Amino acid sequence: MKNGSIPERLNMQEWQISDERKNADKQIGLYVDKQDEKAESKFENK
């Protein structure tokens, strides 16, 4: 095949999906951290 064998393509797709999930997890983690900071600042101001 021109762009690599089927197993090579599948491996590349698996790596890409894995990377996308890791990035999504990091973004979710950052969102949760920001929400925690907002909650903490509310309590500190009282």
C-alpha positions as CSV (number, residue, x, y, z in Angstrom):
1,M,0.0,0.0,0.0
2,K,1.1,3.5,-0.7
3,N,0.7,4.9,2.8
4,G,1.7,1.9,4.8
5,S,0.2,-1.4,5.7
6,I,-3.1,-1.8,7.5
7,P,-1.5,-2.7,10.8
8,E,0.7,0.4,10.6
9,R,-2.3,2.5,9.9
10,L,-4.2,1.0,12.8
11,N,-1.3,1.6,15.1
12,M,-1.1,5.2,14.1
13,Q,-4.8,5.7,14.7
14,E,-4.5,4.1,18.1
15,W,-1.7,6.5,19.0
16,Q,-3.7,9.5,17.7
17,I,-6.8,8.5,19.7
18,S,-4.7,7.9,22.8
19,D,-3.1,11.4,22.4
20,E,-6.5,13.0,22.0
21,R,-7.8,11.4,25.1
22,K,-4.7,12.5,27.1
23,N,-5.2,16.1,25.9
24,A,-8.9,16.0,26.7
25,D,-8.1,14.7,30.2
26,K,-5.6,17.5,30.7
27,Q,-8.2,20.1,29.6
28,I,-10.8,18.6,31.9
29,G,-8.3,18.6,34.8
30,L,-7.5,22.3,34.2
31,Y,-11.2,23.1,34.1
32,V,-11.7,21.3,37.5
33,D,-8.7,23.1,39.0
34,K,-10.1,26.5,37.9
35,Q,-13.4,25.6,39.4
36,D,-11.7,24.6,42.7
37,E,-9.8,27.9,42.7
38,K,-13.1,29.9,42.3
39,A,-14.7,28.0,45.1
40,E,-11.7,28.5,47.4
41,S,-11.6,32.3,46.6
42,K,-15.3,32.6,47.5
43,F,-14.6,31.1,50.9
44,E,-11.6,33.2,51.5
45,N,-13.4,36.4,50.8
46,K,-16.0,35.7,53.5
